[in-house]
Amino acid sequence: MDLLPAKSGLRVNRVEKDIAMYALMEFKGKQYKAEKGAILTVDKIDAEPGSTVDIDSVLLVSGDTVTVGAPYVQGAKVQAVVEAHKKADKVIVFKYKPKKDYRRKAGHRQQYSVIRIQEIAGV
């Protein structure tokens, strides 16, 4: 434990935090930080809610020691459960050219899946 001097001359104890295990993973072209029990919003997965998804493209695993892959960590995987499928809020795309009577309006709702990280394994 580290003792730091305070301005008043008293000593303050610094409390060390427990090191939580996490992994940086790549999924569908995007990178996410995964911790056990974390809920992530990812692009839509073709899997039913309640099914398990294994993600093998793990870039980094941190726990007691940090393991960095080149590009991926050998044998490491993240196991997740699909919680639900949802849609984002609607985004309005409006094209307009002044004085030319040109107006186009379109809407888009991105679909995504909500996953819960169950386990980080293999290291």
C-alpha positions in Angstrom: 0.0 0.0 0.0 1.3 3.4 -0.9 1.2 6.3 1.5 0.9 9.8 -0.1 1.5 13.0 1.7 -1.6 15.3 1.8 -1.6 19.1 1.9 -2.5 19.2 5.6 0.5 17.1 6.5 -1.6 14.0 7.1 -1.0 10.8 5.3 -3.7 9.3 3.0 -3.9 5.6 2.1 -4.1 4.8 -1.6 -6.4 1.8 -2.1 -5.4 -0.5 -5.0 -8.2 -1.7 -7.2 -8.6 -5.3 -8.3 -7.5 -5.9 -11.8 -10.5 -7.0 -13.9 -10.0 -9.3 -16.9 -10.9 -7.8 -20.2 -10.3 -8.5 -23.9 -10.2 -6.3 -27.0 -12.0 -8.2 -29.7 -12.8 -7.5 -33.4 -16.3 -8.4 -34.6 -17.8 -7.5 -38.0 -15.0 -5.0 -38.7 -15.3 -3.1 -35.4 -13.4 -3.3 -32.2 -15.0 -3.7 -28.8 -13.8 -4.0 -25.2 -15.3 -7.1 -23.6 -15.5 -7.8 -19.9 -17.4 -10.6 -18.2 -21.1 -9.7 -17.8 -20.8 -6.6 -20.1 -23.6 -5.8 -22.5 -22.5 -4.8 -26.0 -24.4 -3.4 -29.0 -23.1 -4.9 -32.2 -24.2 -5.0 -35.9 -27.0 -7.5 -36.4 -26.1 -11.2 -36.0 -27.9 -14.0 -37.8 -28.6 -15.9 -34.5 -31.7 -16.4 -32.4 -32.0 -14.6 -29.0 -30.6 -16.9 -26.3 -28.1 -18.6 -28.6 -24.3 -18.6 -28.0 -21.8 -16.9 -30.2 -18.1 -17.6 -30.1 -15.7 -14.8 -31.2 -12.2 -16.0 -32.1 -10.7 -12.7 -33.3 -9.3 -11.5 -29.9 -6.7 -8.8 -30.3 -5.6 -8.4 -26.6 -6.3 -10.1 -23.3 -5.6 -8.4 -20.0 -5.8 -9.9 -16.6 -2.8 -10.6 -14.4 -0.6 -10.1 -17.5 -1.4 -8.5 -20.8 -1.2 -10.7 -23.9 -1.1 -8.9 -27.3 -1.8 -10.8 -30.5 -0.1 -10.5 -33.8 -2.8 -9.8 -35.1 -4.9 -12.2 -32.9 -4.1 -14.0 -29.6 -3.7 -17.7 -30.3 -6.3 -19.9 -28.5 -8.2 -17.0 -27.0 -12.0 -16.6 -27.5 -14.9 -14.6 -26.2 -18.2 -16.4 -25.6 -21.3 -14.3 -25.7 -25.1 -14.8 -25.6 -27.5 -12.9 -28.0 -29.9 -11.1 -25.7 -32.1 -9.3 -28.3 -32.3 -7.8 -31.8 -33.2 -4.1 -32.0 -33.4 -1.1 -34.3 -31.7 2.2 -33.8 -33.6 5.5 -34.0 -34.6 6.6 -37.5 -32.1 8.8 -39.4 -33.7 11.1 -41.9 -31.7 11.6 -45.2 -32.9 14.8 -46.9 -31.4 16.0 -50.2 -32.1 19.5 -51.3 -31.0 21.7 -54.2 -32.1 25.3 -54.0 -34.1 26.8 -56.9 -34.2 23.5 -58.8 -37.4 21.9 -57.3 -35.2 18.9 -56.1 -36.1 17.4 -52.8 -35.6 13.8 -51.7 -36.5 12.4 -48.3 -35.5 8.9 -47.1 -35.3 7.3 -43.7 -33.0 4.6 -42.4 -33.1 2.4 -39.2 -29.9 0.5 -38.5 -30.5 -3.0 -37.1 -28.3 -4.3 -34.3 -28.0 -7.1 -31.8 -27.5 -6.8 -28.0 -25.0 -9.4 -26.7 -23.9 -10.3 -23.1 -20.3 -11.4 -22.6 -20.3 -14.7 -20.7 -16.7 -15.8 -20.7 -13.2 -14.8 -21.9 -11.3 -18.1 -22.3 -8.1 -19.5 -23.7 -5.3 -17.6 -21.9 
